[in-house]
Amino acid sequence: MTIPIGSGHGLTNLEGHTDFDIVWPWNAGPLRRGATAVLRVKNEAPGLRFVLPPLLRACDHVLLVDNGSDDGTGEEALRVAAESGLGHKFTLKAYPFQVARAGAEHLAVNERSVHSLAYFYNWCFSHVRTRYSWKWDGDMVLTTEGEISMADLSWQVGMADAVIRFPRHGLYIESESKAYLDLGLRNIEEWGFPMSPDFVYAKAPEWEIRTTPDRIEQFALPQGLCVELKWLDGDEFAHWTNPESFATSIRNRRKRREWTVWNALHAGDVPEGVVEIEAPAGEHVVDHVTHTWLPRAPRPFVVDDPDHAKLHLRA
């Protein structure tokens, strides 16, 4: 019989790093009502000034786990949190072990190793002390509409056993004034989860996956609430063992789309379904897209097949 990974008091790791054993939060004391956003990041300093302020306003707490950044991510996170006046809602932790990249490298690592994606994620979420959690990335920025929606949900879901699907759109940034917004992919993943033994991380074929009961209530939020920053002068695919596999992946339509858009923009082409956006003078394009452009864009977005999208919008 297989014992569920979330049962028992916690998990020990294979390497014997007792300081990084996992104690499940539901065994560490009563969880309070509310929601915590958990960010697992490496070298995400440039985007944190856009990511953290709306997230701190929308959630009861934000936990950022820095996994060996060398670009000052931790220091920047503390600075932004303090500057926003919400430092009391922010916690920074460090995870010093090299975590396997998604794909083949991940598959080769034991699930109970400190180098495993599943173990890393479980360790991060073991520090949550609220009844609900948001799995959040260090490059995901809430729009004005998204911040309001998430703030409402963060207190409403505190007693609910429900999974929430949160949409996001890739925003490929060329400069402070120009970016390309991909509205040609219907991307709405599971990002909100109750904190309980039923919702823990396990090893999946290409990355980690959060377990869920066979029968669970789910809610899907509308499009236009969040963008995912993709810096065109950065290394967007560094966390994958073999990024070229995106071009032919039959399991991951989203990554296949990202690979296509990224390479097309670098070749000087704007794929169908991608909108070029220029910000007014003096305003960063990320702020323009999240505060003005997306909130005012007509609904619904018209999206056909994700690999050959048609979009009825103009920048």
ABEGO torsion letter per residue (X at the ends): XBBBAABEAEBBBAAGBAAABBBBAAAAEBBBBEBBBBBBBBGAAAAAAAAAAAAAAABABBBBBBBGBAAGAAAAAAAAAAAAGAAAABBBBBBABBBBBBEAAAAABBAABAABAAAAAAAAAAABABABBBBBBAABBBBAAAAAAAAAAAAAAAABBBBBBBBBBBBBBABAABBBBBAABBBBBBABBBBBAABBBBBBAABBBBBBBABBBBBBBBBGABBBBBBAABBAAAABABAAAAAABAABAAAAAAAAAAAAAAAGBBBBGBBBBBBBBGBBAAAAAAAAAAAABBOBBBBBBAABBBBBBBX
